[in-house]
Amino acid sequence: MNNLSTLLLAWYQENKRDLPWRRDQDPYHVWISEIMLQQTRIEAVIPYYERFMKRIPSIHDLAVISEDELLKLWEGLGYYNRARNLKKAAQMIEEEYHGIFPNHYDDILKLPGIGEYTASAIASICFSLATPTVDGNVMRLFTRLNEDSRNVDLASTKKQIREELIPLMPKDTGSFNEAMMELGEVICIPNGDARCEICPLKSICKSYNHQSWQNYPIRSEKKKQKELFYTVFLYSYQGKFAICKREKEQLLKNMWQFPNVLGKMTLKEIRLYLEKEHIDYQSIRKSISHTHVFTHQIWHMQAYLITLNNPIDGYLLETKENMKEKYAIPTAFQPFLSKL
């Protein structure tokens, strides 16, 4: 393992991808990219990152932007609390650090929405601190290199691997971290066959030498996702459609959605529901169904197009064009918007 950094950095200098956030070491750029890259592929993030930077080029701009506009920019990336925490962190940097991104690991870690991984990435890439970034890619790479049987889903394992990487880091800590993540993403891949024959670390990799790489990493058995059924109402009135904000306690809180109720309703049950809610309607027509998969839940949704005689109190009526342009509609509801 003493040869790890030498082999790794040589490969990285030859093979690193040209990504917009790698063109400088501005902590604002690295921070935004790292938050966007959580749960999202690099190829998908690039256009979001470029659009975000064009509209919000600085920490100050992020601190003062409205939440609705911020969420619209974030639309499609999911996990919308990440965007809200960006704004909170920007406001904290403005108030406590005079608008300058903090350069100490502990201070970075205090910012809303920043955990050990993101703080380590920023600290190493932007400020040359020896703070290893330990994500799924790094843990997979590390456990395969060492035929390490520790459970990577345990917080203790992540902490131990982080501590074991510190003495292996060279002076160029940022490149080391980026190289570890990149190698895990493009060579030591999680699904399918690892690309061991072109891996720069195969000479020091125990699982390559023993052809045991498919046994690592060791993980806990996945919990079954909870399945929920929803009936979605596409209320239509004079060319406009009803939307409302989700409640603060719900998943996708404060996001715009089409009205819906929990449960799979029949046409008869929908008519009874509309009568109970005193909704004056002209017709009901079955529309599309859509299944959306979250990390811990699966939503099965059936939509119905309901033409109204009168608008409904408590709902916002908007055209399809305005919804697309102005409102952050979560990916879960996008198929219904496309169908309008």
MARNUPA-173910 format. One record per residue (C-alpha): residue number from 1; residue in three letters; x, y, z. Coordinates in steps of 0.02 Angstrom, whole numbers. Layout:
- num,residu,x,y,z
- NUM,ALA,X,Y,Z
...
end
This chain:
- num,residu,x,y,z
- 1,MET,0,0,0
- 2,ASN,151,115,13
- 3,ASN,150,124,-177
- 4,LEU,-35,171,-183
- 5,SER,-18,358,-207
- 6,THR,121,346,-336
- 7,LEU,25,224,-446
- 8,LEU,-140,314,-420
- 9,LEU,-80,491,-459
- 10,ALA,14,436,-615
- 11,TRP,-145,356,-682
- 12,TYR,-251,506,-633
- 13,GLN,-142,634,-721
- 14,GLU,-157,533,-882
- 15,ASN,-341,489,-870
- 16,LYS,-437,618,-769
- 17,ARG,-594,684,-850
- 18,ASP,-610,866,-898
- 19,LEU,-752,922,-784
- 20,PRO,-807,1104,-762
- 21,TRP,-781,1106,-574
- 22,ARG,-603,1040,-592
- 23,ARG,-543,1190,-690
- 24,ASP,-499,1286,-532
- 25,GLN,-493,1256,-345
- 26,ASP,-628,1380,-298
- 27,PRO,-715,1306,-144
- 28,TYR,-884,1373,-203
- 29,HIS,-869,1274,-365
- 30,VAL,-810,1116,-278
- 31,TRP,-946,1130,-145
- 32,ILE,-1089,1149,-269
- 33,SER,-1026,1006,-378
- 34,GLU,-1004,889,-230
- 35,ILE,-1181,920,-168
- 36,MET,-1252,895,-343
- 37,LEU,-1153,734,-366
- 38,GLN,-1233,652,-215
- 39,GLN,-1351,519,-285
- 40,THR,-1327,584,-464
- 41,ARG,-1214,530,-608
- 42,ILE,-1078,648,-668
- 43,GLU,-1147,655,-846
- 44,ALA,-1317,710,-780
- 45,VAL,-1244,841,-663
- 46,ILE,-1141,941,-790
- 47,PRO,-1286,1038,-872
- 48,TYR,-1364,1071,-700
- 49,TYR,-1198,1135,-634
- 50,GLU,-1169,1250,-782
- 51,ARG,-1347,1320,-773
- 52,PHE,-1331,1344,-585
- 53,MET,-1166,1438,-599
- 54,LYS,-1233,1551,-735
- 55,ARG,-1380,1604,-626
- 56,ILE,-1294,1592,-454
- 57,PRO,-1109,1631,-482
- 58,SER,-1063,1670,-301
- 59,ILE,-1098,1632,-119
- 60,HIS,-1186,1799,-101
- 61,ASP,-1302,1762,-248
- 62,LEU,-1345,1594,-169
- 63,ALA,-1381,1675,-1
- 64,VAL,-1510,1796,-73
- 65,ILE,-1597,1692,-208
- 66,SER,-1779,1647,-173
- 67,GLU,-1815,1468,-123
- 68,ASP,-1939,1445,-265
- 69,GLU,-1811,1497,-396
- 70,LEU,-1676,1391,-315
- 71,LEU,-1787,1237,-314
- 72,LYS,-1834,1267,-496
- 73,LEU,-1648,1268,-540
- 74,TRP,-1629,1107,-440
- 75,GLU,-1781,1024,-522
- 76,GLY,-1736,848,-579
- 77,LEU,-1588,823,-463
- 78,GLY,-1699,761,-322
- 79,TYR,-1666,765,-134
- 80,TYR,-1723,947,-128
- 81,ASN,-1663,974,50
- 82,ARG,-1489,978,-24
- 83,ALA,-1535,1139,-115
- 84,ARG,-1617,1215,39
- 85,ASN,-1462,1177,141
- 86,LEU,-1352,1260,10
- 87,LYS,-1446,1422,37
- 88,LYS,-1437,1405,227
- 89,ALA,-1250,1372,218
- 90,ALA,-1223,1521,103
- 91,GLN,-1316,1633,226
- 92,MET,-1208,1564,368
- 93,ILE,-1048,1599,268
- 94,GLU,-1109,1777,236
- 95,GLU,-1150,1807,419
- 96,GLU,-1009,1715,510
- 97,TYR,-865,1713,384
- 98,HIS,-893,1881,296
- 99,GLY,-940,1792,135
- 100,ILE,-776,1695,123
- 101,PHE,-785,1505,121
- 102,PRO,-702,1437,281
- 103,ASN,-535,1350,256
- 104,HIS,-533,1236,409
- 105,TYR,-609,1062,404
- 106,ASP,-707,1083,568
- 107,ASP,-781,1248,510
- 108,ILE,-831,1175,342
- 109,LEU,-913,1029,431
- 110,LYS,-1023,1149,531
- 111,LEU,-1109,1214,374
- 112,PRO,-1287,1150,345
- 113,GLY,-1296,1002,227
- 114,ILE,-1109,964,232
- 115,GLY,-1055,798,304
- 116,GLU,-883,719,326
- 117,TYR,-868,667,143
- 118,THR,-907,838,69
- 119,ALA,-804,931,200
- 120,SER,-657,816,164
- 121,ALA,-672,843,-24
- 122,ILE,-673,1033,-7
- 123,ALA,-535,1036,125
- 124,SER,-419,925,23
- 125,ILE,-452,994,-152
- 126,CYS,-459,1178,-107
- 127,PHE,-349,1191,49
- 128,SER,-229,1041,34
- 129,LEU,-283,965,199
- 130,ALA,-255,778,232
- 131,THR,-440,735,243
- 132,PRO,-484,574,148
- 133,THR,-650,569,56
- 134,VAL,-732,403,94
- 135,ASP,-885,365,-12
- 136,GLY,-952,205,-88
- 137,ASN,-824,210,-229
- 138,VAL,-678,230,-109
- 139,MET,-738,96,11
- 140,ARG,-764,-27,-131
- 141,LEU,-589,8,-199
- 142,PHE,-508,-1,-27
- 143,THR,-592,-164,26
- 144,ARG,-549,-248,-139
- 145,LEU,-368,-193,-129
- 146,ASN,-351,-271,43
- 147,GLU,-479,-413,36
- 148,ASP,-557,-321,181
- 149,SER,-710,-410,255
- 150,ARG,-774,-267,362
- 151,ASN,-955,-217,331
- 152,VAL,-948,-52,234
- 153,ASP,-1126,-8,286
- 154,LEU,-1067,16,465
- 155,ALA,-1016,192,517
- 156,SER,-870,117,614
- 157,THR,-798,40,455
- 158,LYS,-807,205,362
- 159,LYS,-719,292,506
- 160,GLN,-582,159,514
- 161,ILE,-549,166,327
- 162,ARG,-539,355,335
- 163,GLU,-408,345,473
- 164,GLU,-310,212,378
- 165,LEU,-303,320,221
- 166,ILE,-230,474,309
- 167,PRO,-49,410,318
- 168,LEU,-59,354,136
- 169,MET,-102,527,69
- 170,PRO,31,624,-28
- 171,LYS,55,812,-26
- 172,ASP,-69,829,-169
- 173,THR,-215,776,-60
- 174,GLY,-348,840,-178
- 175,SER,-287,740,-327
- 176,PHE,-270,585,-217
- 177,ASN,-451,597,-162
- 178,GLU,-516,633,-337
- 179,ALA,-412,490,-407
- 180,MET,-479,366,-279
- 181,MET,-658,416,-320
- 182,GLU,-629,416,-507
- 183,LEU,-545,246,-508
- 184,GLY,-689,175,-408
- 185,GLU,-813,249,-529
- 186,VAL,-736,202,-696
- 187,ILE,-623,50,-662
- 188,CYS,-666,-33,-496
- 189,ILE,-850,-27,-540
- 190,PRO,-991,-85,-427
- 191,ASN,-1099,-185,-548
- 192,GLY,-1042,-304,-683
- 193,ASP,-861,-351,-709
- 194,ALA,-727,-242,-631
- 195,ARG,-604,-182,-764
- 196,CYS,-455,-259,-674
- 197,GLU,-345,-283,-826
- 198,ILE,-326,-95,-853
- 199,CYS,-321,-49,-667
- 200,PRO,-161,42,-616
- 201,LEU,-170,-39,-444
- 202,LYS,-183,-221,-496
- 203,SER,-3,-256,-443
- 204,ILE,-47,-214,-261
- 205,CYS,-227,-277,-262
- 206,LYS,-255,-436,-161
- 207,SER,-426,-471,-234
- 208,TYR,-357,-458,-411
- 209,ASN,-215,-577,-371
- 210,HIS,-337,-700,-292
- 211,GLN,-479,-665,-416
- 212,SER,-594,-628,-270
- 213,TRP,-645,-449,-312
- 214,GLN,-828,-499,-336
- 215,ASN,-837,-542,-149
- 216,TYR,-807,-362,-97
- 217,PRO,-866,-250,-22
- 218,ILE,-964,-338,115
- 219,ARG,-1134,-254,142
- 220,SER,-1287,-275,252
- 221,GLU,-1441,-354,175
- 222,LYS,-1549,-218,98
- 223,LYS,-1714,-177,181
- 224,LYS,-1866,-196,70
- 225,GLN,-1935,-30,7
- 226,LYS,-2106,21,68
- 227,GLU,-2236,22,-71
- 228,LEU,-2371,156,-71
- 229,PHE,-2518,186,-188
- 230,TYR,-2582,360,-233
- 231,THR,-2727,427,-333
- 232,VAL,-2678,587,-423
- 233,PHE,-2806,718,-475
- 234,LEU,-2769,822,-630
- 235,TYR,-2899,957,-602
- 236,SER,-2929,1056,-763
- 237,TYR,-3019,1224,-775
- 238,GLN,-3021,1335,-929
- 239,GLY,-2854,1275,-995
- 240,LYS,-2767,1281,-827
- 241,PHE,-2725,1145,-701
- 242,ALA,-2726,1142,-511
- 243,ILE,-2565,1123,-412
- 244,CYS,-2525,1141,-228
- 245,LYS,-2376,1134,-112
- 246,ARG,-2337,977,-15
- 247,GLU,-2342,990,174
- 248,LYS,-2183,1020,274
- 249,GLU,-2193,851,360
- 250,GLN,-2200,754,196
- 251,LEU,-2068,684,80
- 252,LEU,-2032,819,-51
- 253,LYS,-2090,949,74
- 254,ASN,-2143,1119,6
- 255,MET,-2126,1058,-174
- 256,TRP,-2265,1089,-300
- 257,GLN,-2372,939,-343
- 258,PHE,-2536,887,-420
- 259,PRO,-2670,855,-286
- 260,ASN,-2671,674,-231
- 261,VAL,-2731,557,-95
- 262,LEU,-2653,401,-21
- 263,GLY,-2736,243,-85
- 264,LYS,-2795,163,-246
- 265,MET,-2968,234,-280
- 266,THR,-3102,169,-397
- 267,LEU,-3206,288,-505
- 268,LYS,-3351,267,-383
- 269,GLU,-3238,312,-236
- 270,ILE,-3173,464,-331
- 271,ARG,-3350,527,-362
- 272,LEU,-3392,507,-178
- 273,TYR,-3231,598,-131
- 274,LEU,-3270,744,-247
- 275,GLU,-3446,758,-178
- 276,LYS,-3381,755,1
- 277,GLU,-3256,894,-41
- 278,HIS,-3393,995,-130
- 279,ILE,-3295,996,-293
- 280,ASP,-3406,1042,-441
- 281,TYR,-3346,939,-588
- 282,GLN,-3401,904,-766
- 283,SER,-3311,742,-808
- 284,ILE,-3183,614,-745
- 285,ARG,-3067,522,-861
- 286,LYS,-2933,395,-818
- 287,SER,-2759,457,-866
- 288,ILE,-2586,380,-854
- 289,SER,-2508,280,-713
- 290,HIS,-2329,302,-654
- 291,THR,-2215,215,-530
- 292,HIS,-2077,316,-448
- 293,VAL,-1937,236,-347
- 294,PHE,-1861,330,-199
- 295,THR,-1721,262,-89
- 296,HIS,-1841,193,43
- 297,GLN,-2010,202,-43
- 298,ILE,-2095,155,-205
- 299,TRP,-2244,259,-260
- 300,HIS,-2373,182,-376
- 301,MET,-2480,325,-444
- 302,GLN,-2637,324,-551
- 303,ALA,-2695,491,-619
- 304,TYR,-2869,549,-667
- 305,LEU,-2908,701,-774
- 306,ILE,-3053,793,-692
- 307,THR,-3134,937,-786
- 308,LEU,-3204,1067,-665
- 309,ASN,-3355,1180,-679
- 310,ASN,-3280,1300,-551
- 311,PRO,-3106,1328,-478
- 312,ILE,-3065,1247,-309
- 313,ASP,-3017,1353,-159
- 314,GLY,-2842,1321,-94
- 315,TYR,-2765,1270,-261
- 316,LEU,-2662,1371,-383
- 317,LEU,-2721,1364,-565
- 318,GLU,-2583,1374,-694
- 319,THR,-2553,1333,-877
- 320,LYS,-2440,1189,-923
- 321,GLU,-2315,1312,-998
- 322,ASN,-2305,1416,-838
- 323,MET,-2285,1260,-732
- 324,LYS,-2136,1206,-836
- 325,GLU,-2056,1377,-830
- 326,LYS,-2088,1438,-652
- 327,TYR,-2127,1296,-533
- 328,ALA,-2017,1157,-464
- 329,ILE,-2116,999,-499
- 330,PRO,-2030,844,-425
- 331,THR,-1978,706,-545
- 332,ALA,-2111,593,-467
- 333,PHE,-2248,706,-541
- 334,GLN,-2162,753,-706
- 335,PRO,-2245,616,-811
- 336,PHE,-2416,690,-768
- 337,LEU,-2357,865,-815
- 338,SER,-2297,798,-983
- 339,LYS,-2466,716,-1012
- 340,LEU,-2571,873,-985
end
